[in-house]
Amino acid sequence: MTVTIVHPYVVSDHTQLGGEPIIRDAKTPVRAIVELWRTGIPPEEIPSRLPHITLAQVFHALSYYAEHQEEINGYIEVNRVPEQLVHPSARPREAIS
């Protein structure tokens, strides 16, 4: 008998964040890891920003994202902070006038 485990650290449970994919035990949404990665932070540095997760969990989250981009991008969009609510000091330099 063969057992295939595709993303052992990523789970989805309707009782946690409404079923949004999260890192097992850490309860960190996959989208949080993806958003850090998309800002240019290398996967190896993400655990220093989120010290409760491991590098293995980061890579599994990014692997999950590679296979479920539309789903995770949807969660990113739904949770986006409107630009007018972002404090000027937190905006990228090119966005500050």
C-alpha positions, 0 to 999 in steps of 0.5 A: 500500500502506498500513502502519498502525503503532498503537503504534510504541513498545510491543512484546511479546517472550516473551524480555523480561519473559515477553512483557509489553508494554514500551517498545521499547529502554527495556525499561520495562513499560507497567504502570510508566507506567500505575501512575504515571499512576494515582497522579495524575502527569500524563503530561508529568511521567512522563519526569522520573520515568523519564528514559530514556523520552520523552513520546511513549513515555508517550503511546503506553503510555497509548494501548496501555493504553486499548486493552488495559486488562484485559491491563495490569491483570492485569500490575499485579495479578500484580506488586503488592507485598503491603501487609504488605511495603510500608514504612510510609514508602512507604504513602499517608497515609490507609493509615498508622495 
